[in-house]
Protein backbone atom coordinates (compact mmCIF):
# COMPACT_ATOMS: atom_id res chain seq x y z
CA UNK A 1 0.00 0.00 0.00
CA UNK A 2 2.91 2.38 0.67
CA UNK A 3 3.87 2.16 -3.00
CA UNK A 4 0.75 4.22 -3.82
CA UNK A 5 2.42 7.34 -2.38
CA UNK A 6 4.01 8.10 -5.75
CA UNK A 7 0.58 8.39 -7.39
CA UNK A 8 -0.87 10.96 -4.97
CA UNK A 9 -0.13 14.53 -5.97
CA UNK A 10 0.25 17.14 -3.29
CA UNK A 11 -2.03 20.14 -3.13
CA UNK A 12 0.26 23.14 -3.57
CA UNK A 13 -0.33 26.59 -2.10
CA UNK A 14 1.96 28.23 -4.64
CA UNK A 15 2.23 28.06 -8.41
CA UNK A 16 4.99 25.53 -9.05
CA UNK A 17 6.61 24.52 -12.31
CA UNK A 18 5.93 20.86 -11.54
CA UNK A 19 3.68 18.88 -9.25
CA UNK A 20 5.13 17.10 -6.23
CA UNK A 21 3.83 13.72 -5.18
CA UNK A 22 3.46 12.43 -1.66
CA UNK A 23 6.49 10.14 -1.93
CA UNK A 24 8.81 13.00 -2.96
CA UNK A 25 7.45 15.23 -0.21
CA UNK A 26 7.90 12.61 2.50
CA UNK A 27 11.47 11.89 1.43
CA UNK A 28 12.35 15.59 1.49
CA UNK A 29 10.80 15.97 4.94
CA UNK A 30 12.86 12.97 6.13
CA UNK A 31 16.09 14.55 4.79
CA UNK A 32 15.36 17.87 6.47
CA UNK A 33 14.33 16.25 9.77
CA UNK A 34 17.50 14.13 9.82
CA UNK A 35 19.69 17.15 9.03
CA UNK A 36 18.06 19.22 11.77
CA UNK A 37 18.59 16.38 14.25
CA UNK A 38 22.29 16.18 13.35
CA UNK A 39 22.66 19.97 13.61
CA UNK A 40 20.93 19.93 16.99
CA UNK A 41 23.23 17.22 18.31
CA UNK A 42 26.55 18.42 16.92
CA UNK A 43 26.23 22.19 17.14
CA UNK A 44 23.85 22.68 20.05
CA UNK A 45 24.82 19.67 22.16
CA UNK A 46 21.42 18.02 21.92
CA UNK A 47 20.58 14.37 22.30
CA UNK A 48 17.98 13.66 19.61
CA UNK A 49 17.84 10.43 17.63
CA UNK A 50 18.24 11.83 14.09
CA UNK A 51 17.44 8.46 12.49
CA UNK A 52 14.11 8.36 14.32
CA UNK A 53 13.34 11.86 13.05
CA UNK A 54 14.02 10.66 9.50
CA UNK A 55 11.66 7.71 9.93
CA UNK A 56 8.95 9.97 11.36
CA UNK A 57 9.42 12.29 8.39
CA UNK A 58 9.03 9.43 5.93
CA UNK A 59 5.77 8.25 7.46
CA UNK A 60 4.22 11.56 8.59
CA UNK A 61 1.68 11.71 5.72
CA UNK A 62 1.03 7.97 5.32
CA UNK A 63 -2.66 8.37 6.13
CA UNK A 64 -3.02 10.42 2.95
CA UNK A 65 -2.60 7.20 0.95
CA UNK A 66 -6.23 6.56 1.84
CA UNK A 67 -7.59 10.11 2.15
CA UNK A 68 -5.56 11.80 -0.58
CA UNK A 69 -3.70 15.02 0.14
CA UNK A 70 -5.78 17.29 2.33
CA UNK A 71 -5.39 21.01 1.69
CA UNK A 72 -4.45 23.14 4.67
CA UNK A 73 -6.78 25.83 5.92
CA UNK A 74 -5.78 29.30 4.79
CA UNK A 75 -5.62 31.12 8.12
CA UNK A 76 -6.33 34.59 6.65
CA UNK A 77 -9.44 33.34 4.84
CA UNK A 78 -10.52 31.41 7.92
CA UNK A 79 -10.21 34.51 10.13
CA UNK A 80 -12.51 36.49 7.81
CA UNK A 81 -15.37 34.00 7.97
Beta strands, then each sheet from edge to edge (+ up, - down):
end
